[in-house]
Amino acid sequence: MRPRADLKRGERPEGHLPVLLDAVVRRLDPKAGEIHLDATVGLGGHAAAILQRVGPQGLLIGVDRDPEALDLARARLSAVGFPFQLARGEYSRLPEFLQQSGRNPEGALDGLLLDLGVSSLQLDSAQRGFSFLRDGPLDMRMSQGEGPSAFDFLQRASLEELERAIREFGEEPAARKVAKAIESARRQQPIETTGALAKIVEAVLPRRGQRTHPATRTFQGIRIAVNQELEHLRRLLRDLDRWIRPGGRVVVLSYHSLEDRMVKESFRERVAEGLYQWALPNPELASDEEVRANPRARSVRLRSVVRSAESHPGK
């Protein structure tokens, strides 16, 4: 549902539950006058809470690949009444967005939030093609109209490319079997819908009473390949030191082991180098109460680090 223009400060649009909101705010610890960047702003739930705390002298910059999400976030953040800027694009282009805000990217940020994965807006729309629970066009692009869709990928990818995406990005043990089934099906006719793809996977990986749908890993693998998600994450983590000032906080929410492993290893290396300190040694998880209220929080892992006071941006 589109946020109303008359939302009161702190109110959230109906149906939108930001994951681990209290934990994110606690770990980012936004203060009046600071500059924070929400690199995956989505519907603006986390961003609104940050914006309230940096106040009229601070700045919240929100980035997202999805133009529809940015429109919704703009309405949400406008209701807070404090300065913010929004930019469309991949979060790996962070320095470009900082420059657009009129700032030198080097050491510009007091806080950065990265909420990985697919947003509620994308999952809940059948037309976006992210979920096998809602039959729709096989799209899966986080920015519709830009680059090849999941349909294009399934039409053009070789058997080896299909298997790699499903095995490496989807972590599906039966990737070869699934890839062969997709290859056989596309020879008969194009695979155009999420429902058609889900049926192909389910035919070779019967559900047999399992709680998780057998197509879950395949959809994850194809989505990650289509959006080059791990490459964008790798680029941001590689250059992160340059944009965070001493004392700055970084919070990352991950939803599957590939992302979480990359974040954990990157943070561990920087802590060992003395560039950062752990804000918490182990990932923070959603409580049972939050999972009941928001099932999408079930798999979340929050990791957070603080830039060492003696370190210098770009070092």
DRENNU-968473 format. One line per field, with one value per residue (C-alpha): residue in three letters; x, z, y. Coordinates in steps of 0.2 Angstrom, whole numbers, plus 5000, padded with zeros to 4 digits. Layout:
N
torgu ALA; ...;
xx X; ...;
zz Z; ...;
yy Y; ...;
//
This chain:
315
torgu MET; ARG; PRO; ARG; ALA; ASP; LEU; LYS; ARG; GLY; GLU; ARG; PRO; GLU; GLY; HIS; LEU; PRO; VAL; LEU; LEU; ASP; ALA; VAL; VAL; ARG; ARG; LEU; ASP; PRO; LYS; ALA; GLY; GLU; ILE; HIS; LEU; ASP; ALA; THR; VAL; GLY; LEU; GLY; GLY; HIS; ALA; ALA; ALA; ILE; LEU; GLN; ARG; VAL; GLY; PRO; GLN; GLY; LEU; LEU; ILE; GLY; VAL; ASP; ARG; ASP; PRO; GLU; ALA; LEU; ASP; LEU; ALA; ARG; ALA; ARG; LEU; SER; ALA; VAL; GLY; PHE; PRO; PHE; GLN; LEU; ALA; ARG; GLY; GLU; TYR; SER; ARG; LEU; PRO; GLU; PHE; LEU; GLN; GLN; SER; GLY; ARG; ASN; PRO; GLU; GLY; ALA; LEU; ASP; GLY; LEU; LEU; LEU; ASP; LEU; GLY; VAL; SER; SER; LEU; GLN; LEU; ASP; SER; ALA; GLN; ARG; GLY; PHE; SER; PHE; LEU; ARG; ASP; GLY; PRO; LEU; ASP; MET; ARG; MET; SER; GLN; GLY; GLU; GLY; PRO; SER; ALA; PHE; ASP; PHE; LEU; GLN; ARG; ALA; SER; LEU; GLU; GLU; LEU; GLU; ARG; ALA; ILE; ARG; GLU; PHE; GLY; GLU; GLU; PRO; ALA; ALA; ARG; LYS; VAL; ALA; LYS; ALA; ILE; GLU; SER; ALA; ARG; ARG; GLN; GLN; PRO; ILE; GLU; THR; THR; GLY; ALA; LEU; ALA; LYS; ILE; VAL; GLU; ALA; VAL; LEU; PRO; ARG; ARG; GLY; GLN; ARG; THR; HIS; PRO; ALA; THR; ARG; THR; PHE; GLN; GLY; ILE; ARG; ILE; ALA; VAL; ASN; GLN; GLU; LEU; GLU; HIS; LEU; ARG; ARG; LEU; LEU; ARG; ASP; LEU; ASP; ARG; TRP; ILE; ARG; PRO; GLY; GLY; ARG; VAL; VAL; VAL; LEU; SER; TYR; HIS; SER; LEU; GLU; ASP; ARG; MET; VAL; LYS; GLU; SER; PHE; ARG; GLU; ARG; VAL; ALA; GLU; GLY; LEU; TYR; GLN; TRP; ALA; LEU; PRO; ASN; PRO; GLU; LEU; ALA; SER; ASP; GLU; GLU; VAL; ARG; ALA; ASN; PRO; ARG; ALA; ARG; SER; VAL; ARG; LEU; ARG; SER; VAL; VAL; ARG; SER; ALA; GLU; SER; HIS; PRO; GLY; LYS;
xx 5000; 5007; 5012; 5000; 5007; 5000; 5009; 5014; 5032; 5037; 5022; 5024; 5014; 5002; 5009; 5027; 5038; 5056; 5067; 5076; 5071; 5076; 5092; 5097; 5094; 5103; 5119; 5119; 5116; 5112; 5115; 5109; 5119; 5126; 5126; 5119; 5117; 5104; 5110; 5095; 5081; 5066; 5050; 5060; 5056; 5074; 5078; 5063; 5069; 5087; 5081; 5071; 5087; 5099; 5087; 5086; 5105; 5109; 5106; 5099; 5104; 5094; 5099; 5089; 5088; 5069; 5061; 5044; 5052; 5060; 5043; 5036; 5051; 5050; 5033; 5038; 5053; 5044; 5032; 5047; 5051; 5070; 5083; 5085; 5091; 5087; 5096; 5092; 5105; 5116; 5123; 5141; 5140; 5141; 5154; 5144; 5129; 5139; 5146; 5129; 5125; 5139; 5151; 5168; 5165; 5181; 5176; 5159; 5148; 5144; 5133; 5129; 5115; 5114; 5098; 5101; 5090; 5073; 5061; 5043; 5037; 5045; 5040; 5022; 5020; 5016; 5022; 5039; 5042; 5052; 5041; 5034; 5019; 5012; 5011; 5018; 5030; 5047; 5056; 5066; 5075; 5076; 5075; 5062; 5067; 5086; 5096; 5091; 5076; 5075; 5066; 5081; 5093; 5084; 5083; 5101; 5111; 5120; 5117; 5133; 5128; 5112; 5119; 5132; 5119; 5108; 5122; 5133; 5120; 5106; 5116; 5105; 5113; 5103; 5108; 5113; 5096; 5087; 5097; 5094; 5075; 5075; 5085; 5073; 5058; 5064; 5067; 5048; 5043; 5049; 5048; 5038; 5031; 5036; 5023; 5030; 5047; 5041; 5032; 5048; 5058; 5045; 5043; 5062; 5062; 5046; 5041; 5037; 5030; 5045; 5041; 5052; 5046; 5058; 5060; 5066; 5085; 5083; 5073; 5087; 5101; 5093; 5088; 5106; 5113; 5101; 5104; 5123; 5120; 5135; 5146; 5139; 5141; 5159; 5163; 5155; 5164; 5180; 5180; 5170; 5184; 5186; 5168; 5166; 5174; 5183; 5169; 5157; 5145; 5141; 5126; 5122; 5107; 5109; 5096; 5106; 5123; 5132; 5129; 5132; 5149; 5155; 5151; 5158; 5174; 5176; 5173; 5184; 5199; 5196; 5195; 5211; 5219; 5214; 5202; 5186; 5180; 5166; 5150; 5145; 5155; 5141; 5126; 5110; 5095; 5076; 5067; 5053; 5041; 5047; 5047; 5029; 5024; 5036; 5040; 5053; 5064; 5066; 5083; 5090; 5108; 5113; 5132; 5139; 5156; 5163; 5177; 5192; 5195; 5213; 5210; 5209; 5198; 5206; 5220;
zz 5000; 4996; 5011; 5014; 5013; 5031; 5040; 5057; 5062; 5067; 5059; 5046; 5030; 5033; 5030; 5030; 5044; 5043; 5049; 5066; 5066; 5085; 5083; 5067; 5075; 5091; 5081; 5069; 5084; 5073; 5081; 5078; 5063; 5057; 5039; 5036; 5020; 5018; 5003; 5000; 5006; 5000; 5007; 5019; 5036; 5042; 5034; 5042; 5059; 5055; 5048; 5064; 5074; 5063; 5063; 5053; 5054; 5048; 5032; 5026; 5009; 5002; 4987; 4978; 4961; 4961; 4955; 4963; 4980; 4979; 4975; 4991; 5001; 4996; 5003; 5019; 5022; 5017; 5032; 5044; 5038; 5039; 5025; 5014; 4997; 4986; 4972; 4960; 4956; 4963; 4980; 4973; 4965; 4983; 4979; 4965; 4975; 4989; 4976; 4970; 4987; 4986; 4997; 4996; 4997; 5007; 5025; 5022; 5032; 5050; 5047; 5033; 5032; 5020; 5020; 5007; 4997; 4990; 4997; 5002; 4988; 4975; 4983; 4985; 4967; 4955; 4940; 4947; 4945; 4961; 4970; 4965; 4977; 4965; 4946; 4935; 4922; 4924; 4927; 4944; 4940; 4954; 4942; 4929; 4911; 4914; 4908; 4904; 4914; 4922; 4906; 4895; 4907; 4905; 4887; 4884; 4897; 4893; 4904; 4913; 4917; 4923; 4934; 4941; 4945; 4954; 4963; 4968; 4970; 4975; 4985; 4978; 4979; 4965; 4953; 4939; 4939; 4940; 4926; 4915; 4918; 4913; 4898; 4893; 4896; 4886; 4871; 4871; 4874; 4882; 4901; 4903; 4921; 4939; 4940; 4925; 4932; 4949; 4942; 4932; 4948; 4958; 4945; 4948; 4967; 4975; 4990; 5000; 5015; 5017; 5024; 5011; 4993; 4982; 4970; 4983; 4980; 4961; 4962; 4973; 4962; 4946; 4955; 4961; 4944; 4935; 4947; 4949; 4968; 4975; 4963; 4969; 4987; 4984; 4976; 4991; 5004; 4995; 4995; 5011; 5021; 5011; 5014; 5033; 5045; 5061; 5074; 5060; 5061; 5048; 5049; 5037; 5036; 5027; 5022; 5016; 5019; 5003; 5008; 5026; 5023; 5012; 5025; 5040; 5031; 5025; 5042; 5050; 5039; 5043; 5062; 5061; 5052; 5065; 5054; 5063; 5079; 5081; 5088; 5092; 5090; 5084; 5072; 5079; 5075; 5075; 5091; 5090; 5093; 5078; 5067; 5072; 5067; 5051; 5044; 5032; 5047; 5050; 5041; 5045; 5051; 5057; 5058; 5063; 5065; 5071; 5062; 5073; 5080; 5075; 5057; 5043; 5027; 5012; 5022;
yy 5000; 5017; 5027; 5042; 5059; 5063; 5049; 5055; 5055; 5037; 5029; 5015; 5012; 4998; 4981; 4986; 4979; 4984; 4969; 4971; 4990; 4992; 4983; 4992; 5009; 5003; 4998; 5013; 5024; 5039; 5056; 5074; 5082; 5065; 5059; 5041; 5032; 5018; 5009; 4998; 5010; 5000; 5007; 5018; 5010; 5009; 5026; 5035; 5030; 5035; 5052; 5056; 5054; 5064; 5078; 5094; 5097; 5080; 5071; 5054; 5048; 5033; 5022; 5009; 5001; 5001; 5017; 5011; 5009; 5026; 5034; 5026; 5030; 5048; 5049; 5040; 5051; 5067; 5065; 5065; 5083; 5083; 5084; 5068; 5064; 5049; 5041; 5027; 5014; 5000; 5003; 4999; 5016; 5024; 5037; 5044; 5046; 5055; 5067; 5070; 5076; 5088; 5079; 5072; 5053; 5050; 5048; 5056; 5044; 5042; 5027; 5015; 5002; 4988; 4978; 4964; 4953; 4956; 4969; 4966; 4977; 4966; 4949; 4954; 4959; 4945; 4956; 4957; 4939; 4936; 4923; 4906; 4909; 4922; 4917; 4931; 4935; 4928; 4945; 4946; 4962; 4974; 4988; 4983; 4988; 4987; 4973; 4955; 4947; 4930; 4925; 4931; 4922; 4905; 4907; 4911; 4903; 4887; 4871; 4874; 4893; 4887; 4874; 4886; 4899; 4887; 4878; 4893; 4906; 4895; 4883; 4869; 4852; 4845; 4859; 4848; 4839; 4855; 4863; 4848; 4849; 4868; 4864; 4850; 4861; 4876; 4865; 4862; 4880; 4896; 4896; 4913; 4913; 4910; 4896; 4887; 4887; 4881; 4867; 4861; 4861; 4853; 4839; 4834; 4838; 4832; 4842; 4826; 4836; 4848; 4865; 4874; 4874; 4864; 4879; 4891; 4888; 4889; 4905; 4912; 4907; 4914; 4930; 4933; 4929; 4941; 4956; 4952; 4954; 4946; 4956; 4973; 4967; 4962; 4979; 4989; 4979; 4981; 5000; 5002; 5009; 5024; 5031; 5028; 5040; 5036; 5031; 5027; 5012; 4999; 4988; 4974; 4963; 4947; 4933; 4919; 4911; 4917; 4936; 4933; 4924; 4938; 4951; 4941; 4937; 4955; 4962; 4949; 4955; 4973; 4970; 4960; 4975; 4987; 4997; 4991; 4984; 4972; 4980; 4963; 4947; 4936; 4940; 4946; 4937; 4941; 4936; 4923; 4937; 4947; 4931; 4928; 4946; 4946; 4929; 4937; 4940; 4922; 4920; 4937; 4939; 4957; 4960; 4977; 4985; 5002; 5011; 5012; 5030; 5030; 5024; 5035; 5034; 5027; 5018;
//
